[in-house]
Amino acid sequence: MKKTIIALSFLGAVFTYAQEKTNNQVKEKEIEGVTITKTKKAVEQKADRTIFDFSEQPQLNNGNVLEGIKKLPGLVSTDIAGMMYQGKVLDVYLNARPLNITSNELNSFLEGMPANSVDRIEVITQPGAEFPATSGGAIMNIITNKNANKYLTATYSGNYSFTNYDKFRSRTSNSLNLNARNKIFGWQLNVGQNYRESMLSGKQDDLLTSNTDRFGRGYFAKSGITFDLGQDRLLLNYDIYHNNNDNYTLSDGIGEEKQQIPGSDPAAYTYRNFRFDASDAAHTLTTRQEAVATYQKRFTDKSQKLDFQFGYTRSNSKFAQDNIFRDKTYEDINIPEPRISLGNVLDNKSDMRIANFKVDYSQPLNLLDGGKVSLGGLYEHQKFDTESKGITNLDYTRQTTSTYLEFQAKLKKFDFILGTRAENYDISGITRYYDKNNVLTEADLIPFNKFKLFPNASVQYNLMNQVYVAANYNKKISLPSISALNPNNVTFQGPNTQVTGNPNLQPTIFDNYELKISAFDYAFIGYSVSSAKNQVAQIIRKDGRNLFNEQINISDMRIHNFNVGLPVPFMIFSKPLSEIMKFNFNPDKINFMYLYAGYQKHDIENLNNKGFWIFNIMTQIILPKDIKLTANYSYLTPKAGYFYFTAEKPFNNSFDLTVTKKFMDNRLTVSIFANDIFNGQVMQVRSNPPTGESVYIKSKYDTRNFGLSVNYKIPTKNKLAKEDANILNQTKKEESGGVMQQGQ
C-alpha cells in the first residue's frame, strides 16, 4: 500500500474598511445574542427543483462527489451516456456556473472533488427564464459553499477508504474550511486534497480485454470575500481545481492490419488478422480556474434587487498515452513477432476560455393578489482549441447574447409563472484532419447563427398547506459540450479502437412538459416528457475487427418519465395518522424509510427500446447512544434501452451502509461506511448503433470499499463564533449567499 501525502495549505484574507449605519448598531444591541437555528432537510421538494443536503448526510458525503451523486434517488449516471435525472439530461453547474464538460472529463472532475466539500445539490427540473436556455432538460447545481461566520471558525474533514480486489488500494481526502465575518466584511477559504487508487477492468466484445490500475491526485482551493457597502454587497471569488491522473493498462485482444500487396498496384491493400498483448501508460493533467465578481444592489424594499456579475473561466487539459510494449502474432503464420515499443501514441491538449457578463433585476409587481417581474441579460464568449501532436485540429468560437423577461403572480390558491428568453447564437470555427490519403485537410465547421425564443410557463394550485399540484412547460437548447466536440481521444486507445469527438455536432432543442403533485417536501408523484431534436448521443460500433466510439446527433427522440417518492416514518406503526400529520419532525432525529421509484423510456426512431425502472430505498435508524445507522439500496432493471445501448445487467445495483456518531458537543462527527457491500455494481451493455455491428461492452470498477470519515469543527475561544447566522444578516441575504456563489 502506497503512503498518501496529505497536502494542506491556506492563504490569508484581504479586508477593507466600511462603516455601519447607526440604526443598524442600535438594532444589533436590541436583539443581541438572538439566533435562528434552521433545520436542514435530507430531501426537499420545490416547485421547480429537488434539493439534496450533503453536509448532514454521512452516506452521501464520504468518498468523492461522483460516488455521492450516484446514490441520489432518480439519478442515472453511466460512463457511456452521461447523467440523467427523472428522464431529463443534466447540465452540470458548480456554484451556479456551468462546468461545460460531460462524460469522461466530467467523471474525472467529480472524482477529484471530496464529497465532504459539498453543502448541497440542487436538481432544477424546471429552469425558468432567468436560467440560460442552454440549460437543456435540467440543471444539477453542486453548491460547495458554507455560510461565513462571526469571527474565525475552521472545520477539518477527512476520509479514508480502501478496496481489496486483486490487491489492496487506498483512497484519502482532506479539506480545511476557514470562515470569518464581522460587521464590515467576510471571507472564506476552502482547500483540499484527494488521492485515490482504483481498478478498472473492461471487455469490448472479443476485440479487447483490459485491466487498468488508476492513480488520481486532486487538489482544490476556493476563496471568496464579500464587502458590505451599506445595503449593497460586493463579492469576489477565485477557485482553482487541479487533477493529475495516471493509468497503467494491460490489454489483449484481436485486430486487423492494413498492408499493401507486394508487387501490385500501390492502391491495392489486404488485411492481416493478428492477436496482441500490450502494456500502456496514460497521463492526464487538468487545471480549471474561475474568477467571479458580483455586485448586488439592494433597495429599501428587500424583494427588489439588481445584480451585476462578471465571470472568467479557463480550463487546460493534457492527455498523453505511451505504449510500453506490444506483442503481436499474425494468425496466418502463428509465429510471434518481435516485441516492439511504440512510444508516444497519443499527445492531445485542449484549452477553453469563457468570459461572461450578466445583469439580473427583479421587483414586486401589483398584479392580481401580488406578483413579481424579473428581467436581465447575458453576454458570453467562449473559445475552445484542441491540439494533437502539435497540430491544432479544432478552433471553435461561440458568442451568445440573451435577454429574458418573466412574470410571477398569485391569485387565491393559484401561482403563475410566465416568461420567455431570447438568445442569439453565433458559432463558427475550423477543423483539421487527415483524410483517407493521409493528407492534412482544413474545413469550416457547420455554422450555427440563429436567434431563438425560449418560452416557459407554469401553474401551481395549492390544495392545502404544503400540498400542491404543478404543471410546467419550457423550451430549452443544449449546446454540444466541449468534450463531445473535441476530435481528440482523451481515454485509453488500443490497437483496434478509435475514439473521437465530432466537431460538427449541432445543438439540441428540448420541449419539456411536466405534471407533479408534491406534499410536505418529501412526498411527490409526477410525469414528464422531453421531446428532443438533434439530441447528442454516443454510439459504439464494430466494423470487422475495428471498434469505433463516436458522437452523433439523433434527429428526433422523446424521453418519458414517471416517478414517485414517499417517506415512511416508522412512527406510523405506533402513532395514529392524525397525530403524525401534526408532527413537525426533524428527519435527523427519527427512524424513517424513503422510497423512490421511477420509470423511464427512450423513444428513438427505428429503435425498439424497452423502458426501465429505477428503485431506491434509504433507511435511517437511530440506535442507542444517538448512533445513526443509514442503509441505501439502488437498483435499475436490466434488459432496457438507454439511448443506443441495452443494459444486460443493471446500471445500479448497490447496497451501502453507514454508521455515524457525534462527539464533543457535536463538534466531532465520525462515520464508518461500507459501499456496494455485495459487489453488484457493474456496467454490462450491448450497443445498438444506427450503422455498423453491435458491440458487447462490460466495465467494472472496484466499487466495494470500506472506510472512515471524520468531520471536526475546530473549537474557538470566542463564544460568538457560531454557525447560526445572526438574524440581522437576513436583511443582507446572508442566509442565501454566504461568501461563495450560489444559485439565486
N, C-alpha and C positions, 0 to 999 in steps of 0.2 A: 504494500500500500504506500502510495506516494504521500509525502508530507505536504500539507496545504499551507501556503504562505498567506497569512491574513494581512492584507494591506489596508490600513485606515489612515486617512489624512484629512485634516479640515482646515478651512480658511477663516480669516477674520471677517468681521462685519463692518459695513460702511454706514455711517449715520449722518444726519443733517439736523439743522435747527428749525423749529417752528414753535408757535405759541398757541395754547388752547384758549378758547373764549372763556370769560369769567363765569358766564351762566353754566357752562359745562362743568366747571370746577365745583360750583355750588351743588349741582345735581349729583355729582360724584360723592360729595360729603353726605348728602341726604340719604343715600342708599348704600353707604359704604359696607362692603362685606356681603352684599346680596348677590347670589349667583344662581344661574339656571343650569340644571343638570338635564341634558337631553338623552333619552334612552334610544339607542340605535336599534334598528330592526334588521333581522337577518336578511329578509327579502321584503321589499316594499314595492307595491304596485301603484303606479301613477297612470294618469290617462294616456300619456304618450311614452312612458318608459317604465322599465323594471330596474330597481336598484338593489345590488347585492353588496352587503357590507363585508369587507375582507378583514378589517382591523380587529374585529372581535370574534372572528370565526377561525379557530385553530385548524380545522380540517381544510380550510382554503389557503391560509397564509403560511403554511410550511412549504418548503421547496421553492420552485420558481413560479413565475406568473402563469406560464403556459400550463403547468400542471394544475394550478388552481382554476383556471378558466375552463378546462376540460371537465370539471366537476359541476359546473353550473347547469341547473335543470333547463332543458330546452335548447342547449347549445351543442352543435355538432362541429367538431374540428378534426380535419384529416390532412395528412401530408399532401395528398394529391389534388384536393379541390378546395382548400381554404376553410373558412369559418362561416357558419350559418346559425341564426337564432330564430326559432319558431318559423322556419321556412324562408327567412329573409337573409340575403347575402350581406355580410357585415363589412362596413368600412370602419377601420380601427383608428381611434383617436387616442392621444396621450395628453391628459390635462387640457382637453377641449381643442387640441390641434391635431390635424390628420397626420398619420405616420407616412402615408403614401408608399407603403410596401405591403406585399402579400406573400403567401405561400412560404417557401423555404426561408427567405430572408426574414419574414415576419416571425416565424417559429424560432429562428436563432436569436432574434432580438428579444422575444419574450422569455426564452430560456435563460438569457443572460441577466434578467431582472428578478431579484428576490421577491417572492410573494409578500413578504412582510413589509415591503416598501409601499404597498398599495393600500390606500384608505378604503376605497370602494370602486365598484364598476357599475356604470350606468349603461344599460342597453336601451337606446332610444328607438323604439319600434315605429314611431310616427314623427319623424323630424319635420318641424314646422318651417315656415318661410324664412325664419331667421337663420336656419342652418343652410350651408351651401347646398345647391341642388345636386352637387356631385356626391352627396352622402349615400346615393344609391338606395338600397332597400331599407337599411337600418344602420345605426351607429353604435359601436361599442366604445364608450369613453372610459379609459382607465385613469382614475384620479389618484395621484400619489401624494397629494399634499396633506399636511396636518395644520390645525389652527395654530397661529402664533400665540404665545402665552405671555402673561405678566412676568417680567424678569426672565432670567435664563433658566431653561429646563432642557434636559437631554434624555434621550431614550436609546438604548442599545438593543439591537435584535440580532440573534444568531441562530443558525440552523446547521445541523449535521445529519446526513443520512448516508446509507450505504446499500449496495446491491451485491449479490453473491451468486452470479450465474456460472460462467466458465471460470471467473476469477473475482476476487474482491475488488470493489471500486467504491470510491468515496466522493461525496459532494458536500460542499460547505458554502454558506453565505453569511456575511456580516454587514451590518449597517449601523450608522450612528446618525441620529436626528437631533439637531440643535435648534431651539426656538427661543425667541425673545421679543418682547413688546413692551413699550411704555406709552406715555400719552402722546408722543410725537411720531415715533416710527416703530416698525417691526422688521425683523429679519429672520431668515430661516436658512439652514444648510443641512442637506441630507447627502451623506457619502456612503458608498458601499462597495462590496466585493463579492464575487460569485465564482466558485471553482467547481467544476463538475467533470467527473469521469463517467462515461456511459458506453453502452454497447448498442450496435445496430446490426441485425442480420437481415439479409434481403434475398429474395429469389424472384427473378423475372423470367417466367416461362422456363424453358430448358436452355435459354441462352446465357444466363448469368446468375451465379450464386456468389454472394459476397458477405463478408464479416468485417465490421469496422469497429476499431477502438477510437472513441471520441474524447477529446480533451478540450474543455471550454473554459475560458477565463474572461470574466466580465467585470468592468469597473464603471461606476457612475458617480456623478456629483450633480446635485440640483440645488441651486441657490436662488434666493429671492429677497427682495427688500421692498417695503412699502412705506411711503411718506404720507402722512396726514396733512393736508393743506386746507384747513378749515373743515368744510363738509366734503371736500374733494379728496381724491387719493391718486397717487402716482405709484404704479407697481413696475418693478424691474425684475426680470427673470433671466437666468442663464443656466442651461442644462447641457451636460455632456455625457454621452454613453459610448463606451469602448468595449469591443469584443475581439478576442484573439483566440481562434479555434484551430485545433489540429486534428486531422482524421487520418488514421492508418488502416488501409483496406487490403485484405487478402481476397482474391476473387478467382473464379474458374468458370469455364463455360465453353461454348462453341461459337464459331463465327465463319465468315467467308471473306476472302481477299480477292480483290480485282487485279488481274495480271494480264499483261499484253502477250498475245500469242507470238512466239518467236518465228521470224521469217515470214510473217503475214502483213497485211495492211496495218499501218500504225493505229488505225481506229478500231481494230479488231481486239476484243478482250475476252477473257474467260474468267471463271470464278473457281477458286480452290477452297474447299472446306477445311477447317482446322479446329483443333481443341487447344485450350490455353490455360495456363495458371499465371497469376500476376500479383505483384505487390506494388501498391501506390501510396503516396503520401500527399495529402491536400492541406492547404493552409488558407484560412480566411481571416482577414483583418478589416474591421469596420469601425468607423468613428462617426458619430452623429452629434451635431452641435445645434442648439436652438437658443436664440435670444429674442425676448419679447418685452416691449414697453407698452404699458397700458395707462391711459389717463381716464379716470372715472369722475365725471362731473355730476354732482348731486345737488338737489334743489330742496326747497322748504317742504314740498310735497315729496315724501320719501318714495312714492311709487313712480316718480318721474326721474329719468336718468338718461345720461348721454355718455357713451364710451367711445374712446379713440384707441386703436391698437395697431401697433406696427410689429411685425414678426419677420425673422430671418432664420432659415434652416439650411444647413449644409451637411450633406452625408457623403462620405467616401467609402468605397468598398474595393478590396483587392482579393482575388481568388486565384490560387496557383495550384496545379497538380503536377507532381513529379512521379514518373514511373521508375521504381527502384529496379525491378526486373520483370521480364516476361518470358515464359517458356511456351513454345509453340510446337505443335505436332500436326503436320498435314495428313489428312485422313487417307489420301490416295496412296501414300507411301508408308505411313505409320512409323516414321522414324523421327525422333525428337530433333528439332533444330537447335543449334547452339543458343544458350541463354543470352538475351540481349537486355540492355537498359536504354530506354527511350529518352530518359531525362525529362525535361520540361515539356509536357503535352498540352497544358492549358496555362495561360497567363492573362487574366482578364481583370479589367478595372472599370469602375464607374464613378461618376461624380454628379451629384444632384444639388441644385441650389434653388431655393424658393424664397421669394420676398413677397409679403402681402401687407396691405393696409386696409383696415375696415372701420366703419363707423356704425354704431347702433344707438337708436334713440327710442324711448317709449314714454308715454304719459297716459294718465287716466282720460277716459272719454265719457261724456254724458250720453250714453246710448242704452236704450231700454232700461233695465234695472242696474246698469253700471257696466262699464267696459274699459278697454284699453286699446290703444293704437301703437304699433311698433313699426319702425321703418329703418332702413340702413342701406349700406353699400359696401362692396368689397372689390378691391383690385389685387390680382395675384399674377405673378410672373414666375414661371418655372423653366429651368434649364437643366437638361439631362444629357450627359455624354457617356458613351461607353467605348472601351478600347480593348483590343485583343492583339497581343504581341506587337505593340507599337502602332497599330493601325486603328484610327478612330472609325468604328463601324456604325455608330449611331450618333447623330447630332439632332436632338429633339428640343423643341421650344413650344411652350404653351402659355398663352396670355388669356386671363379670364377677367371680365368686368361684369359686375352684377349689382342689382339693387332689389329690395323687397319691400312689401307693404302688407301688414297683417292686422286684422281687427279681431278683438275678443269682446264678447258681450254675454250678459246674463239676462234671462227672462224667467222669473219664478224658479222652477226646478231645472231649467234648461241652461246649458252653457254652450256657446257657439264660438267657433274659430273659422275665419275665412281669410285667406291670404294668397299671395302669388309672388313668385320670384322670377325676375327677368335676368337671364345670363347670356353673355356674348362670348363665344369661344373662337380663338384663333390659334390653331395647332398646325405646325409645319415642321419640316426637318429633312434630313437626308440620311440615307443608309448606304453602307459599302459592304460588299460581299464578293466572294469568289464564285464565279459561275461554273457550269459543267466543264468548261475548258480550262479551269483553274486561272481565269483572268479576273483581276480585281475590277469590280464594276461599281459605279456610283449611280444611285437612283433617288428621286424625290419620294418622300413619304406621301401617302394619300392625305391630302389636306382636309382639315375639318374647320370650316369657318362659318359658324351659324349663330343666329340669335333665336333663343327659345324662351317660352314662358312655362313656368312650372307652378301650377295652382295647388293649393291644399285646402281642405275643408274638414271640419269635424263637428259633431254634435254629441253632447253628453246629457243624459237625463238622470237626475239624482232620485232614485227610488226612495231612499231613506238615508239617514246619516251613514256615511262611508260605504254606501252601496249604490253603484251607478251602472248605466248601460251607455256605451260609447260606440259611435260609428265614425270611421275615418277614411279619408282618401287623400293621396298625394301623388304627384308625378315627380320623378327624380331622374337623374342621369348619373351614371358611373363611368368615369374615365378609366381607360386601361392603366393599371398600376405600372410603375417603372420596372418592377421585376418581371412583369409579363411582356413588356416592350423590349426588355434587354435581349439582344440577339446572342449574347454570350452565355455559355453554360457556367453556372456557379454551384454545381453539385458534382459528385463523382461521375466520371465518364469511363466506361470500359471500352475495349477494342471494337465492340459491335453496337455501341449505343451512341445516339446523337440527341442531345438535349439543347433545345433552342427556344428563345422567345420569338415574338412576332412584332416587329416594329410597325406593321400596317394594321394592327388591331383598331377597330372602330369603337366609339363609346356605346354604352348600353343605356337604353331608355326604359325606365320602370313605370308602370302604373300599379300602385299599391292600394288594396282595399282591405279593411278590417272591421269586424264587429266583435265587441268584447263586453262581457259582464264581469265586474270586479266587486269584491266585498271585503271590507276590513283589512285592506292592504295585502293580505296573503292569498285569499281565495279568488280564483278567476276561471272563466271559460271563454274561449274565443276562437274565431275562424278568420283566416286571412288568405288572400291570394295575391300573388305578384305576377304581373304579366310583363315579360322582358323581351325587348327586341335587341339583337346583337349582343346577347349575353356572352361574356368572355368565359371560356372553359378550357380545361386541359384535356388533351387526348394522348393516349399511348397506343401505338400501333406497331405491328410487326410486318416487315417486308423481307421474306426469305429468312436469312439469319441476321438481320439488322433490326434494331429496335429504335423507334423514333418517339420522342417526348416533345410535344408541340403545344402551342396556344392557338385557339381559333375563336371565331365569333359564331354563336348559334343564332340563326336569323330570327327565330320566334320560339319562346317557351313559356310555360306557366308553372308556378310553384304553389301548390295548395298546402295549407297547414291548419290542422285543428289541434288545440292544446287546452289542457285543464290543469289547474294547480289547486290543491286542497290541504290546508293544515289540519291535523287531527291532534288536539291536546289530549293527553292521556286522562286528564280530569273528567273527560266526557263519560268515563266508566264509573265515576264516583260522585259526580255532581249533576243536578238537573240542567237541561239546556238553557232554561231561562236565566239561571244564575251565571252560567258560562258567558252568555251574551253580554251581561253587565260587567264582566270581569275585565279590567284593563291590565292585562298581564304583560310582564317583561319576558320576552322569549329566551332571555339568557338565564332565567330563573325557574323555568318549568320543564316538565317532561312532555315532549310532543314528537309527532312524526309529520313530515311534509312530503306529500305525494304529488308527483308530476307525471303526466302522460301527454304525449304529442304524436300526431300522425302527419306524415309529410309525403307528398307525391310530386314527382317531377314529370311534367308533360312536355316531351320533346318530339318533334315531327320525325316520323319513320323510326321511332324507338319505343318499344313496348316496355316502359319502366313500371315496375310494381312499387307501391308505396311502402313505407316502413314506419314502425312505431318506436318512439323513444320513451323509456321509463327511467324515472329517478326517484329514489326513496332516501330521505335523510331523517335519521332518528337521533334525538338528543335525550339522554337520561342523566339526571342529577343523582350521583351516588353519595354515600356518606362522606362527611368532611368537605362538602362542596366540590367534590371531584366530578368533572363533567365528562361523560362518555358520548362521543359522536360517531355514528356509523353512516356511511354513504354508499349507496349501490346504484350504479348506472348501467343501463343495458339498451342496446339498439338492435332491433330484429334484423336477421340476415335475409338473403335471397331477395334483396330490394335494390332499386335503381337510384343512384346518386350521380346526377349528370350523366357522363358517358362511362359509368362504372357500375357493376353489380357486386354488392357485398356478398361474398361467400361465407364470411364469418362476421359477427357484429363489430362495427367500428368501436363501440363502447361495450365493455363487459368487465367492470371493475368493482371491487368491494374494498372500501377503505375504513380504517378505524383510527380514532384519535382520542387520547385521554389527556385531560387538561386539569391543572390545579394552580390556583393563585396563592401566593405567599406574601408576607411582609406588607400587610395592609394593601394588597392588590398591586403593589409596585412590581412584583416579580411574577411572571406567568411562565409556567413550564408545561410543555406538551410532549407526549410520546406518541408516535404515529407509525402506522403500517399502511402502505398504499398497495393496491392491487394484490391483496393477500393470496388469492387463488391463481394469480398469474394468467388471467384470462384476456388481458388487453393485447390484441393483435390486429393488424390490418391485413386482410386477405380478400382481394377483389379480382374480378375479371373485367377487362376493359371492353367497351362496345363502341369502337371508333366508327365514324361515318364512312371511312375508307380504310383499306388495309385489313390485316388479320387481327383477331382478338389476342390479348396477352393476359396471362395469369401473373398476378403480382402479389407478393407477400413480403411484409416487413414486420420486424419485432424489435422493440426497444426493451431495455431492462427496466420495465415499469414497476416491478415488485421491489419496493425499497422500504427500509425501516430507519427511523431516526428520532432525533431530539431537537426541539425548538425552544428557544429562550427569548423572552422579551422582558427587559429590565428598565424601569423608569428611574434613572439615577436621582437619588434624593437631593433636595436643596434645603439650605437652612432658612430660606425666605419663605414664610408661610403664605405669602400672596402668590407664589408661583403655582397656580392651579391650572388644570386643563380646561375647566369650565370657563367659557368666556364671560366677562362681566356684562350685565345687561345693557350698560351704556354703549357697548360696542355694537349693539344691534342697529343703532341709528346710522352706522357706517358700514353695514352689511358684512361685519366680520364673520357672522355665522355662516356665510355662504361663499367666502372667498379665501380667508387666510392670506398667506403670502404667496403660495403657489397658485397658478391659474387654474380655474375650474370652469366648467360649462355654466353659463348664467342663463 
